[in-house]
Amino acid sequence: MTVATPRPIMNDLTPLSALLGGALIGLAASILLLTHGRVAGISGLYGNLFRRGVPDRAFRASFVAGLVVVGAALHLLRPESFASTWTPGLPLALVAGVVVGVGTRLGNGCTSGHGVCGISRLSVRSLAATGTFMATAFITVFVVRHVVGSR
């Protein structure tokens, strides 16, 4: 009789870097709120960048450019940060992008706006939205790992 070994829940648990990253995100969101009176909701900043008549287009463009530049710099300095053993095909990536985009519009924001900024301001709408994000994520992981059988 063979005893099955349990699968690891997480392969790359890095609590210190996760704590540092979370603290930096919180600090950046706080600075943006204190200096500009703006919530760091990435989907709203990016999505409204391309709308006509938006008065703060330069601010939005600078914010999005900063995300891209910092990501590119990190890729140059620590390319292993972007290493992954899973590479989705283009059709799956396109469908996932559309689903996420539609979801952020339906939920009036994304995880950065609701999860980081909204919860810290005790917004009831953000608490509900973040609970919905998390429940959907839990269900998706369960279905993919235990129903579909993929890792």
VOBA-1610 file (N, C-alpha, C; in pm, whole numbers, padded with zeros to 5 digits, always signed):
BEGIN
Met+00084-00117+00000Met+00000+00000+00000Met+00089+00124+00000Thr+00062+00215-00091Thr+00141+00337-00104Thr+00066+00453-00039Val+00137+00529+00039Val+00079+00646+00104Val+00112+00768+00020Ala+00011+00841-00019Ala+00033+00961-00101Ala+00088+01073-00015Thr+00186+01141-00069Thr+00240+01257+00002Thr+00155+01377-00032Pro+00125+01461+00066Pro+00042+01579+00038Pro+00115+01678-00052Arg+00038+01744-00137Arg+00095+01847-00223Arg+00121+01972-00142Pro+00230+02041-00169Pro+00255+02166-00096Pro+00152+02271-00134Ile+00113+02349-00035Ile+00015+02454-00060Ile+00080+02569-00136Met+00199+02608-00094Met+00271+02716-00160Met+00414+02671-00183Asn+00464+02696-00300Asn+00600+02657-00330Asn+00701+02765-00297Asp+00660+02888-00307Asp+00754+02999-00292Asp+00706+03097-00185Leu+00692+03052-00063Leu+00649+03140+00044Leu+00765+03231+00082Thr+00744+03360+00064Thr+00847+03459+00095Thr+00785+03569+00181Pro+00768+03544+00309Pro+00694+03640+00392Pro+00762+03775+00406Leu+00893+03781+00410Leu+00959+03911+00427Leu+00944+03999+00304Ser+00966+03942+00186Ser+00951+04024+00066Ser+00803+04060+00043Ala+00712+03969+00080Ala+00569+04001+00068Ala+00531+04113+00163Leu+00582+04110+00285Leu+00555+04215+00383Leu+00612+04349+00335Leu+00734+04347+00283Leu+00796+04469+00232Leu+00717+04524+00112Gly+00679+04435+00021Gly+00601+04479-00095Gly+00467+04538-00055Gly+00399+04473+00037Gly+00271+04525+00084Gly+00285+04660+00154Ala+00391+04673+00234Ala+00415+04801+00303Ala+00445+04912+00202Leu+00519+04881+00097Leu+00550+04981-00005Leu+00425+05022-00083Ile+00339+04925-00112Ile+00213+04957-00182Ile+00127+05047-00093Gly+00116+05012+00034Gly+00039+05095+00127Gly+00097+05234+00142Leu+00229+05243+00150Leu+00294+05373+00161Leu+00269+05458+00036Ala+00285+05397-00081Ala+00262+05470-00206Ala+00117+05517-00217Ala+00022+05430-00180Ala-00120+05469-00184Ala-00148+05582-00086Ser-00086+05577+00030Ser-00106+05682+00130Ser-00048+05815+00083Ile+00070+05810+00025Ile+00134+05933-00026Ile+00049+05995-00136Leu-00002+05911-00227Leu-00087+05963-00334Leu-00213+06027-00278Leu-00274+05965-00179Leu-00394+06021-00119Leu-00364+06152-00046Leu-00253+06156+00028Leu-00217+06277+00102Leu-00173+06392+00012Thr-00100+06363-00095Thr-00046+06469-00179Thr-00139+06513-00291His-00222+06420-00341His-00308+06453-00454His-00457+06436-00425Gly-00488+06380-00308Gly-00628+06355-00276Gly-00690+06250-00366Arg-00608+06162-00420Arg-00654+06060-00516Arg-00635+05921-00461Val-00728+05833-00491Val-00718+05692-00455Val-00637+05623-00565Ala-00546+05537-00526Ala-00460+05468-00622Ala-00531+05347-00682Gly-00640+05370-00749Gly-00712+05264-00820Gly-00658+05256-00962Ile-00581+05153-00989Ile-00512+05144-01117Ile-00609+05137-01235Ser-00715+05058-01223Ser-00808+05044-01336Ser-00876+05177-01369Gly-00910+05255-01269Gly-00972+05385-01294Gly-00875+05484-01354Leu-00753+05485-01302Leu-00651+05576-01356Leu-00618+05540-01501Tyr-00602+05412-01527Tyr-00567+05368-01662Tyr-00686+05380-01756Gly-00802+05332-01713Gly-00919+05332-01799Gly-00963+05470-01842Asn-00957+05566-01752Asn-00998+05702-01786Asn-00889+05782-01855Leu-00772+05724-01869Leu-00663+05791-01941Leu-00701+05815-02087Phe-00782+05726-02142Phe-00814+05733-02285Phe-00950+05795-02313Arg-01015+05849-02211Arg-01142+05918-02231Arg-01120+06062-02272Arg-01208+06110-02354Arg-01201+06251-02394Arg-01250+06339-02281Gly-01191+06457-02270Gly-01237+06555-02173Gly-01191+06529-02030Val-01097+06437-02011Val-01046+06411-01876Val-00943+06518-01844Pro-00965+06599-01740Pro-00877+06712-01713Pro-00739+06673-01660Asp-00727+06560-01598Asp-00600+06523-01537Asp-00527+06413-01615Arg-00531+06422-01746Arg-00469+06322-01833Arg-00318+06311-01808Ala-00250+06422-01784Ala-00106+06419-01760Ala-00074+06341-01631Phe-00153+06363-01528Phe-00134+06289-01403Phe-00152+06139-01427Arg-00259+06103-01496Arg-00287+05962-01524Arg-00176+05900-01608Ala-00132+05970-01710Ala-00025+05919-01797Ala+00105+05902-01718Ser+00135+05996-01631Ser+00256+05986-01548Ser+00248+05867-01454Phe+00133+05845-01395Phe+00114+05734-01303Phe+00135+05600-01375Val+00068+05585-01489Val+00079+05460-01566Val+00222+05443-01618Ala+00284+05550-01665Ala+00423+05541-01712Ala+00515+05499-01598Gly+00490+05549-01479Gly+00571+05509-01363Gly+00560+05361-01335Leu+00440+05305-01348Leu+00422+05161-01329Leu+00505+05082-01431Val+00501+05127-01555Val+00573+05057-01662Val+00724+05071-01643Val+00770+05191-01612Val+00914+05215-01596Val+00970+05136-01477Val+00899+05136-01366Val+00947+05062-01249Val+00946+04912-01278Gly+00844+04864-01346Gly+00841+04722-01385Gly+00956+04685-01476Ala+00986+04772-01573Ala+01098+04747-01664Ala+01231+04750-01590Ala+01245+04844-01497Ala+01369+04852-01418Ala+01386+04727-01332Leu+01280+04680-01271Leu+01287+04558-01191Leu+01325+04439-01279His+01270+04434-01399His+01302+04325-01491His+01451+04327-01528Leu+01507+04445-01543Leu+01650+04456-01574Leu+01737+04420-01454Leu+01698+04464-01335Leu+01778+04442-01215Leu+01760+04302-01156Arg+01639+04251-01161Arg+01610+04119-01102Arg+01516+04041-01195Pro+01568+03992-01306Pro+01481+03921-01402Pro+01416+03796-01342Glu+01477+03739-01239Glu+01418+03620-01177Glu+01285+03650-01110Ser+01257+03778-01084Ser+01128+03816-01026Ser+01013+03786-01120Phe+01042+03774-01247Phe+00938+03751-01348Phe+00935+03607-01396Ala+01018+03522-01336Ala+01024+03382-01378Ala+00895+03310-01343Ser+00850+03225-01433Ser+00729+03148-01410Ser+00739+03017-01485Thr+00682+02914-01426Thr+00680+02785-01493Thr+00552+02767-01574Trp+00459+02860-01560Trp+00332+02850-01631Trp+00322+02964-01731Thr+00302+02930-01854Thr+00286+03032-01958Thr+00156+03004-02033Pro+00057+03088-02015Pro-00070+03065-02083Pro-00058+03096-02232Gly-00142+03034-02310Gly-00147+03065-02452Gly-00212+03201-02473Leu-00193+03257-02591Leu-00248+03389-02622Leu-00400+03393-02609Pro-00475+03294-02659Pro-00621+03302-02643Pro-00666+03307-02497Leu-00604+03227-02411Leu-00640+03229-02269Leu-00605+03363-02206Ala-00489+03418-02240Ala-00449+03548-02186Ala-00545+03658-02231Leu-00588+03654-02356Leu-00682+03755-02406Leu-00818+03744-02338Val-00868+03622-02323Val-00997+03603-02256Val-00987+03648-02110Ala-00878+03610-02043Ala-00860+03651-01903Ala-00854+03803-01890Gly-00784+03869-01981Gly-00776+04015-01977Gly-00910+04081-01996Val-00990+04029-02088Val-01124+04085-02111Val-01212+04063-01989Val-01207+03943-01931Val-01288+03913-01813Val-01250+04004-01696Val-01121+04024-01675Val-01075+04113-01567Val-01120+04257-01595Gly-01106+04301-01719Gly-01148+04437-01754Gly-01296+04459-01732Val-01378+04363-01774Val-01523+04374-01754Val-01555+04373-01605Gly-01487+04286-01531Gly-01510+04278-01386Gly-01475+04406-01314Thr-01366+04471-01354Thr-01330+04596-01287Thr-01431+04707-01319Arg-01486+04705-01438Arg-01589+04805-01471Arg-01718+04777-01394Leu-01757+04649-01387Leu-01879+04614-01314Leu-01865+04644-01165Gly-01746+04620-01110Gly-01723+04642-00967Gly-01678+04782-00933Asn-01675+04871-01033Asn-01630+05009-01013Asn-01492+05015-00949Gly-01403+04928-00992Gly-01267+04933-00942Gly-01203+04795-00937Cys-01076+04796-00904Cys-00999+04673-00900Cys-00946+04649-00759Thr-00859+04551-00746Thr-00808+04517-00614Thr-00726+04629-00552Ser-00659+04708-00633Ser-00581+04818-00575Ser-00672+04927-00520Gly-00775+04961-00594Gly-00866+05066-00547Gly-00952+05021-00431His-01013+04903-00444His-01100+04854-00338His-01021+04790-00224Gly-00932+04697-00260Gly-00863+04618-00159Gly-00762+04696-00077Val-00686+04782-00141Val-00583+04857-00069Val-00639+04988-00015Cys-00699+05066-00101Cys-00743+05200-00060Cys-00881+05202+00004Gly-00975+05127-00053Gly-01112+05129-00001Gly-01126+05070+00138Ile-01063+04955+00159Ile-01073+04891+00290Ile-01007+04978+00396Ser-00895+05040+00363Ser-00828+05125+00463Ser-00914+05247+00499Arg-01005+05286+00411Arg-01097+05396+00441Arg-01231+05346+00496Leu-01239+05214+00521Leu-01359+05149+00574Leu-01481+05168+00484Ser-01459+05166+00354Ser-01568+05178+00257Ser-01646+05046+00253Val-01776+05053+00277Val-01860+04934+00274Val-01860+04872+00134Arg-01867+04957+00032Arg-01864+04908-00106Arg-01734+04833-00135Ser-01623+04886-00085Ser-01494+04821-00107Ser-01482+04691-00029Leu-01538+04687+00092Leu-01538+04561+00168Leu-01616+04454+00093Ala-01731+04491+00037Ala-01811+04394-00039Ala-01738+04352-00167Ala-01678+04447-00237Ala-01607+04415-00360Ala-01486+04324-00333Thr-01409+04355-00230Thr-01292+04274-00197Thr-01334+04135-00152Gly-01441+04125-00077Gly-01494+03993-00040Gly-01533+03913-00163Thr-01592+03980-00261Thr-01630+03913-00386Thr-01506+03869-00463Phe-01403+03956-00472Phe-01277+03918-00539Phe-01219+03793-00475Met-01212+03795-00343Met-01148+03685-00271Met-01228+03555-00284Ala-01360+03563-00271Ala-01442+03443-00285Ala-01429+03384-00424Thr-01427+03470-00526Thr-01410+03423-00663Thr-01273+03358-00681Ala-01170+03416-00621Ala-01036+03358-00630Ala-01031+03221-00563Phe-01092+03209-00444Phe-01093+03080-00373Phe-01163+02974-00457Ile-01278+03008-00512Ile-01355+02913-00592Ile-01277+02874-00717Thr-01214+02971-00782Thr-01136+02942-00903Thr-01022+02847-00874Val-00948+02872-00767Val-00836+02784-00731Val-00888+02644-00699Phe-00997+02635-00627Phe-01053+02504-00594Phe-01092+02429-00720Val-01161+02496-00811Val-01206+02430-00934Val-01086+02387-01019Val-00988+02475-01035Val-00873+02442-01118Val-00791+02328-01057Arg-00772+02330-00928Arg-00687+02228-00865Arg-00760+02096-00838His-00886+02102-00802His-00953+01980-00756His-01059+01927-00852Val-01118+02011-00933Val-01219+01965-01027Val-01157+01938-01163Val-01086+02037-01214Val-01019+02021-01344Val-00894+01935-01329Gly-00827+01948-01215Gly-00711+01864-01187Gly-00579+01924-01228Ser-00576+02050-01260Ser-00451+02117-01300Ser-00382+02173-01176Arg-00254+02199-01189Arg-00181+02262-01080Arg-00145+02398-01124
//
